[in-house]
Amino acid sequence: MKIGELAKRTGVSIRMLRYYEAEGLLKPTRATNGYRHYGQGEIRTVERIKLLGSAGMTLATIKQFLPCVRGEGPVFEPCDELRNVLHEQIEFADQKAAKLAQSRAILESFLCDIER
């Protein structure tokens, strides 16, 4: 399939797909006319990138994870490096959640002051 079809199937823009390719996350084959050709494997890769991105991971972190994905789903080969990165990502998410909770508390206090 061409890049436009991959974009349509995955909901990711053509520009972002080209960026993923430039970053080494996607490796399409090239037809004799120079067009990129994407297979089912690239659809799975893009879906995994989206899943890991929705977990708050940066592309740099995602690049560490993608080689360790096995099978059809987001199942990872066990290794200490990935375990450490997951612990770091969880800590980062916890910090973001704490900041959001603090922001919410401040906003709620503003609202309480206004409604009195």
C-alpha positions in Angstrom: 0.0 0.0 0.0 1.1 3.6 -0.6 1.7 6.1 2.2 -1.7 7.7 1.7 -3.4 4.4 2.3 -1.3 3.8 5.4 -2.2 7.3 6.7 -5.9 6.6 6.1 -5.8 3.2 7.8 -3.9 4.3 10.9 -5.2 7.9 11.3 -1.6 9.2 11.2 -0.7 12.0 8.8 1.6 11.4 5.8 4.0 14.0 7.2 4.2 12.1 10.5 4.7 8.8 8.7 7.6 10.3 6.8 9.0 11.6 10.1 8.7 8.1 11.5 10.6 6.8 8.5 13.3 9.4 8.8 13.7 8.4 12.5 14.1 4.8 11.5 10.8 3.6 13.0 9.3 2.6 9.7 11.2 0.9 6.9 9.0 0.7 3.8 10.2 -0.9 0.6 10.5 1.2 -2.6 8.9 0.4 -5.9 10.8 0.9 -9.1 9.1 4.2 -9.5 10.4 5.3 -6.1 7.1 5.2 -4.3 7.1 3.8 -0.8 5.3 0.5 -0.3 4.0 -0.3 3.2 2.8 -3.8 4.3 0.8 -5.1 7.2 3.9 -4.9 9.4 4.0 -1.2 9.1 0.4 -0.9 10.1 1.2 -2.8 13.3 4.3 -0.7 13.9 2.3 2.6 13.6 -0.4 1.2 15.9 2.3 0.4 18.5 3.8 3.8 18.1 0.4 5.4 18.8 -0.1 3.1 21.8 3.2 3.9 23.3 2.8 7.6 22.5 -0.6 7.6 24.2 1.2 6.3 27.3 3.2 9.5 27.2 6.4 8.1 25.7 8.6 10.2 23.5 9.8 8.9 20.1 13.2 8.4 21.6 11.8 6.0 24.2 9.5 4.4 21.6 12.6 3.6 19.5 13.9 1.7 22.5 10.7 -0.3 22.8 9.9 -1.2 19.2 12.7 -3.8 18.7 11.5 -5.6 21.8 7.9 -6.0 20.7 7.0 -9.6 19.9 3.9 -11.1 18.3 0.9 -9.1 17.2 0.2 -7.1 20.4 2.2 -4.9 22.6 4.1 -7.7 24.3 7.7 -7.0 25.1 10.7 -9.2 25.5 11.9 -9.0 29.1 15.1 -7.0 29.6 16.5 -4.9 32.4 16.9 -1.8 30.2 13.2 -1.7 29.2 12.2 -2.5 32.8 14.2 0.6 33.9 12.7 2.7 31.2 9.2 1.6 32.2 9.9 2.5 35.9 11.1 6.0 34.7 8.0 6.4 32.5 5.8 5.5 35.4 7.6 7.9 37.7 7.2 10.6 35.1 3.5 9.9 34.7 3.1 10.0 38.5 4.8 13.4 38.6 2.5 14.7 35.8 -0.5 13.4 37.7 0.6 15.1 40.9 1.1 18.4 39.0 -2.4 18.1 37.5 -3.9 17.4 40.9 -2.3 20.5 42.3 -3.5 22.6 39.3 -7.0 21.2 39.8 -6.9 22.0 43.5 -5.9 25.6 42.8 -8.7 26.0 40.1 -11.2 24.5 42.5 -10.2 27.0 45.2 -10.7 29.8 42.7 -14.1 28.5 41.9 -15.0 28.2 45.6 -13.9 31.8 46.2 -16.0 33.0 43.2 -19.1 31.1 44.2 -19.2 32.4 47.8 
